[in-house]
Amino acid sequence: RTMRNRLADIECFVLDNSLRESTVGQVRGHTVEDKKKIFEAVKSVGFEYVIVAAFNNTQRVEDAFLPDLREQLRERGEDFSKFFAFSEVADKFEDGRFVFGEDNIPVALKKMKDFFVPNVVLEIDLLRGRDEPNPFDVEHVMELFEFLLGWHRRENGSEAMAFVNLRDFPFAILQRSELLLNVVQRLAALDKKIRPVGIMIEEPMGIYLPQELEMWTRRLRDLMDSCSWQARVPKPKTNERPDGLLLAHVHNNWGLADAGQLACLGAGANGIWCSICEEGSAQGHACSAVTLANLARMGNTDVTNRYTAQNLAVAARKVTEATTGHGPYDRQPIYGVRAIDSVF
């Protein structure tokens, strides 16, 4: 099958990150009111799975926003069951090893429980400590993940979901490919009670060609499929549990982001994790408004059935304004005032 055919047929899962990604690298932060505006824009598009926080040991605006949001959703008869927060896999790293255990639970994991956010994105850098005399190996990484995933399930219940974000994916697949592939293979083999619902990959520098991302994504998807970790994208507005997902996220330092993200989807990724607008990550990133619009123009009907696609441009403008204080630049594709609005 050609890439164009796959892009026309794909069921594209979106893990929305508008509440977090859009403020990364900005000269101004979000207020609680900004967060509220962004959340309503996200919901207007029909995104169900949302990253709502990145906790750490300091007070952040999420600490004030989330209690208010929980009360608001309770009045609507909704809950936090499809909401996620970021967590480091460990807050300490010593002698080439992650420090973990009952006395060393990452602060973000503990705060998630306090704020009733049941689902986690566990972030790891596989190249960390590579210059240490005794860098960690796959056994250490898997001991870490089995502990964290077991603790997370025990504390948040059997329905809680986890993703693993390979934060330095392109660098790790080039420099420690055996470790990366072994980690994914071993995650696939975990008991389904604790196994993550998927893998997230990130191109954090925006320096690799779409063809390179395509090749690496296909290698990962083929490995997951060969380990019986096939993708299951839940039907919209149901409580079906996702599984075996591979989600892509590409930064835009050199203008390659949108093409790179489409290349990942064409090569086997099942979805994206990003903001509705491209703000954030200093030079921006491949956003859902542009990616989903591209899928729709290629004939992808799932996009228009799964999401309220006609609201994408308006929502992207609202998130841009809440984040930067002004609208998108005029020639911003899809949602700039001089872009050609397409009705899907």
C-alpha positions, 0 to 999 in steps of 0.5 A: 500500500502506498503512503497516500492510501494509508493516510486516507484510511488511517484511524488517527488517535489524537492525544491532545497536548494543547494545555501543555505543549503550547506554553513550552518555550514561550515568553509568557505562561498560562493563567487559569483563565487561559487554561479554561479557554484552551480546554473549551477549544479542545473539547469543541473539536471532540478530542477525548484524550487530553494531557492536562498537566506536567507536575513537578515539585513546585506549584504550577498553574495546573495545581489551581486549574485542575480542581476547578476543572474537576468541579466543572466537569462533575456538574456536566456529568463528566470525569477525568477518566481519559485525562493524562499527565506527564511524569519522569520515570525517576526524579534521581539518577545516580551512577548511570542508574535511575533511582526507583522504589517505594521510597523514590516514587516520582513526584509527578506520579504522586501528585497525579493521584492527589489531583485525580488524574488517573493516566500517565505518560512516563517519559524516558531518555534512553541515552541518559548516562551513556557516557557513565562507566557502567550505563544502564541496560535493558534489564535495568530499564525493564525493572524500572518500568515494571515497578512504575507500571505496577505501582501506577495500576495499584494506586489508580485502579485497573482502568488506568492507562499508561503511555511510554514516551521515548523522548530521545527517540531519533538519537536513541535509535541511531546510537543505542538501537539495540537497547531501544528495540529490546525495551519496546519488545519487552514492554510488548511482552508485559502482562496486559494488566500493567502493559502500557496502551502504547508508545509515544515517539518524539523528534525533539530537534526537528532535524531529521528528514521525513524519510528517516522518520518514516523508516524508523517508525516503520521499524517500530510498528513492525516490531510491535506487530510481530510481538502481538502488540497490534493497534486498537484505536477506540471508537469515538465516544465509547469506553473502549480501551486503546492498545498497541498505539504508536503516537508521533510528535515532531518539532519544527526547528527547520520547517520539516515538522508537518511532513515528518509527522505525516511520514510517521503516520504513513509508516505505521503510527496510529496517531499524534500527540500535540497541540491544536496549534503549532505554538510551543517548543520554541520554534513550534511543532506539527499540530493537530489542526494541520495534520488532520486537515491534511488527512481530510484533504486526502480523503480520510473520512474517519477524521470527519467522523471522529472529530468535529473537523469544521471547528479545527481552525477556530479552535487553533486560533483560540489556543494561539491567542490564549497562549501568545496574546495575539492571533496566528500569523496571517499565512499560517496554514489552515488557520491563519486569516489568509489561509484557505479555509476548507469545509470538511 
